[in-house]
Amino acid sequence: MSDTRRRVKVYTLNEDRQWDDRGTGHVSSTFVERLKGISLLVRAESDGSVLLESKISPNTAYQKQQDTLIVWSEADNYDLALSFQEKAGCDEIWEKICQVQGKDPALDITQDPIDESEEERFEEIPETSHLVELPHCELSCLEEIADLVTSVLSSPIRREKLALALMSEDYLKKLLGLFRVCEDLDNREGLHHLYEIVRGVLFLNKAALFEVMFSDDCIMDVVGCLEYDPALVQPKRHREFLTKTAKFKEVIPITDSELRQKIHQTYRVQYIQDIILPTPSVFEENFLSTLNSFIFFNKVEIVSMLQEDEKFLTEVFAQLTDEGTDDSKRRELVNFVKEFCAFSQTLQPQNRDAFFKTLANLGILPALEIVMGMDDLHVRAAATDIFSYLVEFSPSMVREFVMQELQQTDDDVLLINVVIKQMICDSDPELGGAVQLMGLLRTLIDPENMLASINKTEKTEFLSFFYKYCMQVLTAPLLANTAHDKNSKGKLAGCRRPTLIVTPVTIGGPDSLFSSKDFQEAATKINPVCPDNFQTAQLLALILELLTFCVEHHTYHIKTFIMNKDLLRRVLVLMNSKHTFLALCALRFMRRIIGLKDEYYNRYIIKGNLFEPVINALLDNGTRYNLLNSAIIELFEFIRVEDIKTLIAHIVENFYEALEPIEYVQTFKGLKGRYEQEKDRQSHKLTRYRREARSMDDDEELWFNEDEDDDEAEAVDKSRVEDDYSDGYGKYMEAKKAGATNGANNGKVTALPPTSPPATPNNSSAASVKTVALPASPVVKAPLVGLVDYPDDEDEDEEDEEEEQSPRKRPRLSS
């Protein structure tokens, strides 16, 4: 029992005036040798470590709030609070603090905090002025009371003393009684004075006063006083709103009267802070810090009490997933869960973790799967907000659920596919819900938040799942709104130009979430006239943004999907859209692909002639200097700077004639220069191989034609050897010069016989010199086609063999 009574949470006030949870433990008051005095000691209940060690100073002002809170300040801008689980424990520690300081435990504050700037003035004040003498609580004294309350706000000392005086003899309740008298008499002057009094009392920033003012007996009178602002011609009707317009709905009956009272109180106090009180000025920001704390701790207490009531939450989720629940009831349940999740944001991280784990165990994700498919727009919006709380809390929890869902059911309507469908079918003209859902999908498929997972296979398993079951649903609108027009011609001869179509095509296959009929209905809602309207363009732009993210972060899976679906060709159809932002999204998708400098992608682009729609868009744009023009030029400039040889060759050989007139940038001339440099390099490389091969063959002819009589050569005298050497060397030099002349005449690539048979290494006859003039591999790698022709992977292997045979490294082209 003692452990429960002494169980506390330790809070500190941060720079943003929000309470940070330092941990949960058990408090005791004991003598600490190091601090030389009785101290408050809190040890963590998890590992026994010290959470708080604070000496009870005789001059520290401790405040007791809401029966279970003790708050104090230890230094400038360093406030501490102990939140007790039980009132008895709070009372016990409070008595110990008051005993050390020699104060009466019946008071809710132990000291009058003395500001350093006023300490000297305080010493000069006569002893009799230490107490604030309040005027009699009568109608005739309201003006005097209002002046007194207003005058003390600038002095911390006088604020403290006035607060103590107001707490004595139920002075506040007497004042609120005068309000009812003034209202019955329609005494506007008295009501205006009461507005100033109540507003000033709130700015005293004392929790003990708030406990009285916000009690069930007094809070509506407080609201009534605040209706009569002297600056207004007519009073506001706040009480009418709180009692008649604002209705408290119990989706499930709350049997705990304390919980119900706490909910009512929190709502009304929040209304006072947000609606009734004017926005505080820079000088008044700290006047309501205790009011913020009051609301904060109330919300924490509400969430804790609801979370501990397992019967209540179990009933909520049972009715939420019950098919027999009517739509209006389900709407109220969803709104309750949404507000419940919003309250949880006030919890500290460890408490918030426990909160969402409780919701997950109760089945919140299967419930969301049901309500997100409802026709009610408000229900879907609330469900989306709840889903966003869950994804932000733990993407891994959501991913784990959807993969388990696939294993446990044969139904192909998965939660993520339901989310994608809601994104596609968003009826909002601005697609506000679709933008929110796209951000959540992006979080779920982001590999960055999968790396720290305990389950190391999460990334591979989830991405495989997503591309198998969800990617076809995501790209369905894109594939449905783009197609190839085989009969139309582009600006460039011999190129087919893709076009936008008006009728959506059938999507997916038997495993797709949408049948052709389903998508037609969805497309009709979004796009009743033409798929190139603004709303559809926005949707396609969102999908392209997500696909671009996939290109950057999903190397293998997205590459396979693009190749199988010929996705880039379909995306580039959107270059013809009348909406420039959509054309830019399509161009950005291609730019990300080219930015990877992946030769696999490059071959795919070359084989499909996919630069054609981009160049068409550039030519259609004409001389207009706009974002589309700059983005296309940047794409080609990147290819030039990075010297992507295969793409440079393809662009120059197929499109340079159309691009040559563009002279306001040097990008395309630079591409041509790169192409010519590479062509010359290949030609010189080929010539070097031919010349070296001829010299080696002549050398073999001259030096190895007399190798049969080795024994006789050993008996020849020195002069004979020297004469033979000089004759042989002369013949060798003449043959080398003749070979060099022939090599110069045959230096052009076009002079090589295209069908020369491969040479045999052991062939030493004079008649075979022409056939062995070049090795077999350089002939196969003819530079006329080597820059752009990639029929298979054998060419790459042959290039590797050439590099191994080359005596020098291949020279790099300068930029």
C-alpha positions, 0 to 999 in steps of 0.5 A: 500500500505504501508503494502505491501511495508514494508512487509519483511522476517527476515533471520539469518545465521546459523552455516552451512552457511545457511539462516534460516527464522525467520518469516514474518512481517512489518518493521519500523525504530523508536526510541527505548527507551531501545536501546537509538537510532533509530532501525529497528523493525520488528513485525510479521504479524500473532500476532504482536510479535517482530521478530527483534529489532536492533539498527542502529549502526553508525559503523555497515556495512550494505549492499544492495543486489539485490535491495530487500535485506539488510544484516549486521552483529551484532556480530561474526558469527551472520549475519542478512538479511531483504528480502523485498517484494517490491523494494520501501520498501527496498529503503525507509529503506536503506535511513533511515539507510544511514541517521542515519550513514550519508552515501550516499544512492547511495552506496550499502555498508555503512561502511568498516568493520574493523577487530580487528586484523588490527585496529591498522595497519589501524590507522598507514596507512597514510590518502592518502592510504585509497583509492585503486588506480586501474591501467588503464584498459588496456592490458598492465596493466593486470598483475599489476591488477591481482597482486593487486587483488590477494594481497588483498585477505588476508586483509578484509580491503583491500578487502572492499576498492578494491570492492568499487574501482571496482564498480566505473566508470564501471571498471568491465565492462571495464575489461570484454571488454578487455577479448573480445579483448584478445580472438580476438587476441588470447592473452593467457598471457592476458587471463590467467591474466583475469582468475586470476582477475575474480577469485579474484573478485569472492573471494571478496565475495561482492553482489554488484559485483555479481549483475554486473558480473551475469547480462545478459550483463556480465555473459557469459564474466565472464564464458569465463574468467574462461575458461582460467585456466593457469594450463590447456593446453587447455581452457574448453568449458563452454560457448559452453555447456551453450549456445548449450548443455544446453537447457532451456525447457519451458514445459508451456510458461513462460510469466513473463520475470523477472521470466525467467531471474531469472531462467537463471541467477540461473542456470548459477551461480550454474554452475559457483559455482559447475563446474567452480570454484575449490573446496575451501580450508579450508582457502577459505570456507568463500570467497564464502558465499555471492555467496551461499546466492545469489543462495539461495535467487534466488531459494526462489524467483523463487519458490515464483513466480511460486507458486503465478502463479496459472494459470501456475501450473494449466496448468502443472497438467492439461496436466500431467493428460490429456490422450491426452498428448504425452509421451515426453511432459509428461516426460518434465512435470514430470521432471519440477515438480521434479526440482520444488520440489527440489528447494522447499527444500531451503524454510523454514518449514512454506513456504515449508508447504504452497508449498506442500499444494498448490501442493496437492490442484492442484492434484499432487497425482492423477497425480503421480498415472498416471505417476508411471504406465508408461513404461518410466523408467526415468518418473517412477524414477522422479515420485518416487523422487516426491513421496518421497518429499511428503511422507517425508513432510506429510505421513498423507496427502498421507494416507488420499488421498489413503483412500479417493480414495478408497471411491470415485472410484471402481477401485482397482488400488490404489496409494499404490498398484501402488507403491508396483507394481513398487517395485516388477517390478523394473528392476534395477539389484541392485533394487535401486528403490525398496529399495527407495520405500520400505523405503517410504512404511515403513514410510507410515505404521509406527504407530509412525508418526500416533500418533500425528495426529489430527484424532485419528482414523487414525492408526486404519483406515489406517492399516485396509485399508492396510491389506485388500487391499494392504498386499496381493499385497505386499506378492504376490511374496513371496507366488508365490515363495514358496510352500509345497512339500508333497512328500519330506521328511526332515532330521527329521523323520515324518516331511515334508520339504517345498521347493522352486518351479520354477513356480509361483502360482496364486496370490490373488483373484478377488480383487488382483491388479495382476492377475495370467497373470500379475504376470507371466509377472512381474516375467518373467521380474525379473526372466526369469530363476529361482525364486531363482536367485539373483534379486528375492532373493533381492526382497524377502529380501526387502519384508521380511524386511517390514513384520518384521517391521510389526510384531514389530509394528502392533500387531493385524493386522499382527497376523491375516494375518499370521494365515490366510495365514499360512505365517510363514510356507511359509517364512521358505521355504526360509531357503532352499535358496542358498542365505544366506542373504535370509535365514537370513531374513526368520530367522529374521522374525521368531525371531521377532515373538518368541521375542514377547513371545506371546502364540498365536504365540507359539501355532501356531509354535508348531501346524505347527511344524515350528522349523523343517526347522530351525533345518534342516538348522542348520544341513545342515550348519554342522560344519561351524561357520558362521552368519547363525549358530550364528543366529540360535543358538541365537534363541534357546538361547533366548528361553532358557534364557526367559524360554518359557516353551511351546517352550522348551517342543516342541523342547526337545520332538521332536528334542533333539535327532537330536540336542544332538550331538551339544556340542560346545555350551551349549544351547541345553543341557540347554534347556534339563535342563529347560525341566527336571526342569519343568517336576520335578516341575509338578510331585512334584506339583501333588504329593503334591495335592494327599498327602493333599487330602488323609490326609483330607479324613482320618481326616474326617473319624476319626473326624466326624463318631460320630457326631449324639449324640451332646446332650449326648457329653455335659453331659460327664465328663472331664476324659471321654472326655480326654480318647476319645480324646487320643484314637481318636488321636492315631487312627488318627496318625496310619491312617495318617502313613498308608496313607503316605506309600500308597502315597509314593508307588503311587508317580509316575505319571504313577501309576495313573489310567487314567480313575479315576471317579471324587470324591464326596465331601460328600462321607465318606465311607472307600471304597471311599478313593482311588477314592477321593485320588486326586481332579478331576482337577489334574487328567485332567491336567496330566503332560505327556501331559500338557506341550505340548498339547493345544487342546483348552482353557479349560486347561488354565482355569483348571490351574487357578483353580489349582493355586487357590486351591494350598496353596503355590505359584508355585516356579520359576525355576532358570536360 
